[in-house]
Amino acid sequence: MTLDDCYQLGSLGKPHGLKGFVVAFFDVDDLDDYRKLKSVLLELPAAPGKLVAYEVEKVQPQAENRVLFKLKGIDRVEEAEPLRNAKLWRPLTELPKLEEDQFYFHDVIGYTVVDEQLGELGLVETFYELPQQDLLAMRYQGKEVLIPVVDELIVRADQQERKLYVTLPEGLLDVYLSASSREQDEPSEEEA
């Protein structure tokens, strides 16, 4: 299995206690979906790009995205230490099922963004997951345009048509397009 067949579940932090537990950080909406996790793939810092399968012995959710994590065969702090900063991966086929109107970010990359007023705008290029808010990035008239991923703006994804329907606030596209015209209007240092 390769990284392309997987999604990143999270990462491991430091060992916790003496019996092989490690602190893990899961990048998920609901930790309860992962309480009965049976296995993970680890990408160790010493071997980037290489995945190693481990059975999960115990998952103890803590606060927010923090979990105490125990892997089968890792029974001492000395065995847990080399796992520090490892990335946790799971097969894409194991992603939890979503409601009909929900989608995973990786599923809609390459979809055409369609605004209810302006029609087809461009293709979804990537997503930026920031602490304040997730942003969808698309290319529009040669410029990268960022759209906040919120229910008020992202209406629905149509898998058959490969289209992502949005309702953009008035003037959002103008902000990106007018920024380049302002740059052109300002005299360069050579002209000044």
Salt bridges, closest charged atoms under 4 A:
ASP32 OD1 - ARG35 NE 2.72
GLU55 OE1 - LYS72 NZ 3.90
GLU57 OE1 - LYS70 NZ 3.66
ASP75 OD1 - LYS70 NZ 2.81
GLU78 OE1 - ARG76 NE 3.23
GLU81 OE2 - ARG84 NE 2.77
GLU94 OE1 - ARG90 NH2 3.62
ASP107 OD1 - HIS106 NE2 3.09
GLU120 OE2 - LYS163 NZ 3.09
GLU125 OE2 - ARG139 NE 3.31
ASP158 OD2 - ARG156 NH1 3.65
